[in-house]
Amino acid sequence: MTMGRDPGLLTARDGYVLEKLLHDRPPLTDEWFRLLKRKLSLGRLPLDAPLPAGLATVDARITFRCASGLTDSRTLCLPRVYAPGSAFLPVTTFYGLALLGLREGETIHFDRPEERRDWLVLEKVHYQPAAAEIPDLAPDARPAFRLIAGGLAGRGFVAANENGPGPGPGPSAA
């Protein structure tokens, strides 16, 4: 942390997700609620801004280290995506919420229940789907598609069955 300001940056989508959590879900604990409010006070990326490399966003695959010394890799996710025992880490947990918006190498300290203090370091962002480039095809590189007035109108359609074209023998007696 520099000059008392929390590390991190939220995308427009992640900010929206956290605002929905604030308004739609009761806080798990007072400590979690304070951490949520801290996250909502972070700077926001404009909607059309490119995502900085190494930013932990929802759906990003990350590796982090915690105060206990554990290093783990997880995918940050929304609450409904999480399945117990999976490689997902929902943003409704302390770790998921704390990691959201961090950049590689940044550390965050936060309070936990029972007067405990915890910290996390975002070590690596392995995959960030929101930053995946969507190729912009030039107009001449796009496949040609042409509409023809009345295109298939003149063609008749004959249904086929196991006996060949035409009406079948009817429903089976089985």
Backbone as numpy.savetxt, mean C-alpha at the origin, in Angstrom:
# Nx Ny Nz CAx CAy CAz Cx Cy Cz
16.27 12.65 14.80 15.43 13.82 14.80 16.32 15.05 14.80
15.91 16.04 14.03 16.67 17.28 14.00 15.83 18.41 14.53
16.40 19.15 15.45 15.77 20.36 15.98 14.34 20.09 16.50
14.12 18.92 17.13 12.84 18.65 17.74 11.74 18.25 16.76
12.05 18.17 15.48 11.05 17.79 14.48 11.16 16.30 14.19
10.03 15.64 14.10 10.02 14.21 13.79 10.51 13.96 12.38
11.23 12.85 12.19 11.63 12.50 10.84 10.44 11.96 10.07
10.47 12.10 8.78 9.43 11.49 7.97 8.74 12.45 7.03
8.01 11.84 6.12 7.28 12.56 5.08 6.15 11.64 4.64
4.95 12.18 4.57 3.80 11.37 4.16 3.40 11.66 2.72
3.01 10.61 2.01 2.41 10.81 0.70 0.96 11.24 0.93
0.33 11.74 -0.11 -1.08 12.15 0.00 -1.94 10.96 0.43
-1.69 9.79 -0.16 -2.47 8.59 0.17 -2.26 8.19 1.62
-1.01 8.17 2.07 -0.73 7.75 3.44 -1.31 8.74 4.45
-1.26 10.02 4.13 -1.87 11.02 5.00 -3.37 10.81 5.10
-4.00 10.49 3.97 -5.44 10.22 3.96 -5.77 9.00 4.82
-4.97 7.94 4.70 -5.18 6.72 5.48 -5.10 7.04 6.98
-4.11 7.82 7.38 -3.96 8.16 8.80 -5.10 9.05 9.28
-5.55 9.98 8.45 -6.69 10.81 8.84 -7.94 9.96 9.02
-8.14 8.97 8.16 -9.28 8.06 8.31 -9.17 7.27 9.61
-7.96 6.82 9.95 -7.76 6.11 11.21 -8.11 7.01 12.40
-7.72 8.27 12.31 -7.98 9.21 13.39 -9.48 9.39 13.61
-10.24 9.46 12.52 -11.67 9.76 12.62 -12.56 8.53 12.73
-12.10 7.39 12.19 -12.98 6.22 12.10 -12.69 5.12 13.12
-11.53 5.12 13.73 -11.17 4.04 14.65 -10.89 4.59 16.04
-11.36 3.93 17.06 -10.99 4.38 18.40 -9.52 4.08 18.63
-8.79 4.97 19.30 -7.36 4.73 19.52 -7.14 3.50 20.39
-6.10 2.74 20.05 -5.79 1.54 20.82 -5.36 1.90 22.24
-4.47 2.87 22.34 -3.99 3.37 23.63 -3.71 4.86 23.47
-3.49 5.54 24.59 -3.12 6.95 24.53 -1.80 7.14 23.81
-0.85 6.22 24.03 0.46 6.32 23.38 0.34 6.17 21.86
-0.49 5.24 21.42 -0.70 5.05 19.98 -1.36 6.29 19.37
-2.31 6.86 20.09 -2.99 8.06 19.61 -2.00 9.23 19.48
-1.10 9.38 20.45 -0.09 10.44 20.36 0.85 10.22 19.17
1.21 8.97 18.93 2.07 8.66 17.79 1.34 8.97 16.48
0.06 8.66 16.40 -0.75 8.98 15.22 -0.79 10.49 14.99
-1.00 11.25 16.05 -1.02 12.72 15.91 0.35 13.24 15.45
1.44 12.66 15.95 2.78 13.05 15.50 2.94 12.79 14.00
2.49 11.64 13.57 2.61 11.28 12.15 1.79 12.24 11.28
0.62 12.62 11.76 -0.22 13.54 10.98 0.38 14.94 10.90
1.31 15.26 11.78 1.94 16.58 11.74 3.14 16.63 10.79
3.48 15.51 10.18 4.62 15.48 9.25 4.31 16.25 7.98
5.36 16.58 7.25 5.20 17.21 5.94 4.52 16.25 4.98
3.89 16.81 3.96 3.18 16.00 2.96 3.73 16.26 1.57
3.83 15.20 0.81 4.19 15.31 -0.59 2.97 15.73 -1.39
3.12 16.64 -2.34 1.98 16.95 -3.22 1.58 15.69 -4.01
0.34 15.64 -4.40 -0.21 14.46 -5.07 0.57 14.07 -6.33
1.03 15.04 -7.10 1.71 14.74 -8.36 3.23 14.69 -8.22
3.76 14.81 -7.02 5.21 14.81 -6.81 5.76 13.38 -6.91
6.95 13.22 -7.46 7.55 11.89 -7.50 7.93 11.44 -6.09
7.83 10.15 -5.86 8.16 9.60 -4.55 9.66 9.55 -4.36
10.17 10.06 -3.24 11.60 9.94 -2.99 11.98 8.47 -2.78
13.15 8.10 -3.26 13.62 6.73 -3.05 13.83 6.51 -1.56
13.54 5.32 -1.09 13.79 4.99 0.30 12.74 5.48 1.27
11.55 5.85 0.81 10.47 6.32 1.68 9.52 5.16 1.97
9.25 4.92 3.25 8.34 3.84 3.66 6.89 4.30 3.50
6.18 3.67 2.59 4.78 3.99 2.32 3.95 2.72 2.52
2.63 2.88 2.54 1.76 1.71 2.58 2.07 0.86 1.35
2.17 -0.43 1.52 2.49 -1.42 0.49 3.97 -1.52 0.18
4.83 -0.78 0.88 6.28 -0.87 0.65 6.85 -2.04 1.43
7.78 -2.75 0.82 8.50 -3.85 1.49 9.74 -3.25 2.13
9.88 -3.41 3.46 10.93 -2.72 4.20 11.68 -3.67 5.13
12.88 -3.26 5.55 13.62 -3.92 6.61 13.88 -2.88 7.68
13.64 -3.25 8.94 13.81 -2.32 10.05 14.48 -3.04 11.22
15.02 -2.24 12.13 15.63 -2.74 13.36 14.97 -2.04 14.53
14.73 -2.77 15.62 14.07 -2.17 16.79 14.99 -2.21 18.01
14.53 -1.61 19.08 15.34 -1.46 20.29 15.81 -2.80 20.86
15.05 -3.86 20.66 15.43 -5.18 21.18 16.56 -5.81 20.39
16.92 -5.19 19.25 17.97 -5.74 18.39 17.43 -6.57 17.24
16.14 -6.85 17.24 15.51 -7.62 16.18 15.56 -6.84 14.87
15.95 -7.52 13.79 15.86 -6.96 12.44 14.83 -7.81 11.70
13.90 -7.15 11.03 12.82 -7.87 10.37 12.48 -7.19 9.06
11.95 -7.96 8.13 11.46 -7.43 6.85 9.96 -7.68 6.79
9.22 -6.65 6.46 7.76 -6.74 6.37 7.26 -5.82 5.26
6.00 -5.98 4.91 5.33 -5.09 3.98 4.32 -4.28 4.78
4.45 -2.96 4.78 3.48 -2.11 5.47 2.14 -2.25 4.77
1.07 -2.38 5.54 -0.23 -2.62 4.91 -1.35 -1.94 5.68
-2.51 -1.93 5.07 -3.73 -1.43 5.70 -4.27 -2.53 6.61
-5.12 -2.18 7.57 -5.58 -3.17 8.56 -6.25 -4.40 7.97
-7.04 -4.27 6.94 -7.80 -5.41 6.42 -6.94 -6.38 5.62
-5.73 -5.99 5.24 -4.85 -6.85 4.46 -4.10 -7.82 5.35
-3.92 -7.46 6.60 -3.10 -8.22 7.53 -3.70 -9.59 7.82
-2.82 -10.60 7.84 -3.19 -11.94 8.29 -2.15 -12.35 9.32
-2.57 -12.82 10.50 -1.60 -13.20 11.53 -0.57 -14.19 11.01
0.67 -13.97 11.37 1.75 -14.86 10.93 2.27 -14.56 9.55
1.77 -13.52 8.91 2.19 -13.21 7.55 3.34 -12.22 7.57
3.79 -11.84 6.39 4.89 -10.89 6.26 4.40 -9.45 6.18
3.16 -9.22 6.60 2.59 -7.88 6.57 2.66 -7.23 7.94
2.77 -5.91 7.95 2.80 -5.13 9.19 1.79 -4.00 9.04
0.63 -4.11 9.69 -0.40 -3.08 9.52 -0.01 -1.76 10.17
-0.48 -0.67 9.59 -0.19 0.67 10.12 -1.00 0.94 11.38
-1.84 0.01 11.80 -2.58 0.16 13.04 -1.78 -0.36 14.24
-0.59 -0.93 14.00 0.28 -1.37 15.09 1.28 -0.26 15.39
1.91 -0.32 16.55 2.92 0.68 16.90 4.04 0.71 15.86
4.58 -0.46 15.53 5.71 -0.50 14.58 5.29 -0.04 13.19
4.15 -0.50 12.72 3.69 -0.09 11.39 3.48 1.41 11.31
2.84 1.97 12.30 2.59 3.41 12.32 3.88 4.20 12.44
4.79 3.74 13.31 6.06 4.46 13.51 6.92 4.45 12.24
6.91 3.35 11.50 7.75 3.24 10.30 7.19 4.01 9.11
5.89 4.19 9.06 5.27 4.87 7.93 5.82 6.30 7.81
6.31 6.64 6.63 6.81 7.98 6.38 8.29 8.16 6.65
8.95 7.16 7.25 10.39 7.28 7.46 11.14 7.05 6.16
12.35 7.59 6.09 13.25 7.32 4.97 14.37 6.42 5.46
15.01 5.73 4.55 16.09 4.83 4.92 17.09 5.55 5.81
17.47 4.89 6.92 18.45 5.44 7.84 17.85 6.29 8.95
16.59 6.67 8.86 15.97 7.50 9.89 15.53 6.66 11.08
15.58 7.27 12.25 15.19 6.64 13.52 14.04 7.42 14.12
13.13 6.69 14.73 12.03 7.34 15.45 11.94 6.73 16.85
11.75 7.58 17.85 11.54 7.18 19.24 10.08 7.44 19.58
9.48 6.53 20.35 8.08 6.70 20.71 7.79 5.99 22.02
6.73 6.42 22.68 6.30 5.83 23.94 5.40 4.64 23.68
5.54 3.63 24.53 4.70 2.44 24.49 3.92 2.36 25.80
2.90 1.54 25.88 2.19 1.37 27.15 3.14 0.86 28.24
2.72 0.96 29.46 3.50 0.58 30.64 4.77 1.42 30.80
4.70 2.69 30.40 5.82 3.62 30.60 7.10 3.21 29.86
6.98 2.40 28.82 8.16 1.97 28.06 8.43 2.95 26.94
9.70 3.05 26.57 10.13 3.88 25.43 10.75 2.93 24.40
10.43 3.11 23.15 10.91 2.22 22.09 11.47 3.07 20.95
12.25 2.43 20.07 12.75 3.13 18.89 12.87 2.15 17.73
12.83 2.67 16.53 12.97 1.89 15.30 13.88 2.63 14.34
14.62 1.87 13.54 15.43 2.41 12.46 14.94 1.76 11.17
14.63 2.56 10.18 14.30 2.03 8.87 15.61 1.77 8.14
15.92 0.51 7.94 17.20 0.16 7.33 17.15 0.21 5.81
16.08 -0.36 5.21 16.04 -0.45 3.75 14.61 -0.52 3.26
14.34 0.15 2.15 13.07 -0.01 1.44 13.40 -0.85 0.21
12.91 -2.08 0.20 13.23 -3.01 -0.89 12.35 -2.79 -2.12
11.10 -2.49 -1.87 10.16 -2.32 -2.99 9.11 -1.31 -2.59
8.82 -0.42 -3.49 7.86 0.65 -3.24 6.92 0.71 -4.45
5.78 0.01 -4.39 4.91 -0.07 -5.56 4.43 1.28 -6.07
4.26 2.24 -5.17 3.77 3.55 -5.60 4.79 4.26 -6.48
6.06 3.87 -6.38 7.10 4.51 -7.18 7.40 3.73 -8.46
6.78 2.56 -8.62 7.03 1.77 -9.81 6.62 2.58 -11.03
7.51 2.62 -11.97 7.26 3.44 -13.16 6.25 2.76 -14.07
5.28 3.51 -14.50 4.31 3.04 -15.49 4.78 3.59 -16.82
5.12 2.71 -17.75 5.65 3.22 -19.02 4.62 4.07 -19.75
5.05 5.20 -20.22 4.18 6.08 -20.98 4.44 5.81 -22.45
3.50 5.15 -23.09 3.68 4.80 -24.50 3.41 6.03 -25.37
4.31 6.28 -26.27 4.12 7.37 -27.23 2.95 6.98 -28.13
2.23 7.97 -28.68 1.05 7.65 -29.50 1.36 6.68 -30.64
2.53 6.79 -31.26 2.83 5.89 -32.38 3.24 4.50 -31.91
3.54 4.32 -30.62 3.92 3.01 -30.10 2.71 2.25 -29.56
1.57 2.90 -29.47 0.37 2.23 -28.97 -0.20 1.30 -30.03
-0.79 0.20 -29.61 -1.38 -0.69 -30.62 -2.52 0.01 -31.36
-2.60 -0.28 -32.63 -3.65 0.33 -33.45 -4.98 -0.35 -33.17
-6.03 0.44 -33.06 -7.37 -0.08 -32.83 -8.30 0.71 -33.73
-9.06 0.03 -34.52 -9.91 0.72 -35.47 -11.34 0.22 -35.34
-12.28 1.13 -35.26 -13.69 0.77 -35.22 -14.23 0.77 -36.64
-14.99 -0.26 -36.94 -15.60 -0.35 -38.26 -17.11 -0.36 -38.05
-17.79 0.56 -38.70 -19.25 0.64 -38.55 -19.88 -0.66 -38.99
-20.70 -1.26 -38.14 -21.40 -2.51 -38.46 -20.47 -3.70 -38.50
-19.32 -3.63 -37.89 -18.25 -4.62 -37.93 -18.69 -6.07 -38.00
-19.35 -6.60 -36.99 -19.74 -8.01 -36.98 -21.24 -8.20 -37.18
-21.93 -7.14 -37.56 -23.39 -7.23 -37.67 -23.84 -8.24 -38.71
-23.09 -8.43 -39.78 -23.52 -9.32 -40.84 -23.22 -10.78 -40.56
-22.43 -11.06 -39.57 -22.08 -12.44 -39.29 -23.15 -13.09 -38.41
-23.53 -14.26 -38.78 -24.48 -15.00 -37.95 -23.72 -15.83 -36.92
-24.33 -16.07 -35.80 -23.70 -16.84 -34.76 -24.47 -18.14 -34.61
-23.75 -19.25 -34.74 -24.38 -20.55 -34.59 -23.79 -21.19 -33.33
-24.65 -21.50 -32.40 -24.19 -22.13 -31.17 -23.74 -23.54 -31.45
-22.69 -23.94 -30.81 -22.18 -25.31 -30.99 -22.49 -26.11 -29.74
-22.73 -27.40 -29.94 -22.88 -28.29 -28.79 -22.07 -29.54 -29.06
-22.21 -30.55 -28.20 -21.38 -31.75 -28.35 -21.70 -32.53 -29.63
-22.85 -32.26 -30.27 -23.23 -32.95 -31.49 -22.94 -32.14 -32.73
-22.27 -31.03 -32.58 -21.99 -30.20 -33.74 -22.90 -28.99 -33.72
-22.92 -28.22 -34.84 -23.74 -27.02 -34.87 -25.23 -27.36 -34.88
-26.00 -26.42 -34.38 -27.44 -26.61 -34.39 -27.95 -26.90 -32.99
-29.28 -27.08 -32.91 -29.86 -27.33 -31.60 -29.45 -28.72 -31.08
-29.24 -28.82 -29.81 -28.83 -30.07 -29.21 -30.02 -30.93 -28.86
-29.80 -32.11 -28.28 -30.88 -33.01 -27.95 -31.67 -32.58 -26.71
-31.25 -31.52 -26.06 -31.97 -31.06 -24.87 -31.19 -31.42 -23.63
-31.79 -31.15 -22.47 -31.08 -31.45 -21.23 -30.86 -32.94 -21.06
-29.77 -33.28 -20.45 -29.50 -34.72 -20.25 -30.40 -35.25 -19.13
-30.60 -36.52 -19.16 -31.47 -37.16 -18.18 -30.73 -37.51 -16.91
-29.46 -37.18 -16.84 -28.66 -37.55 -15.67 -29.18 -36.79 -14.52
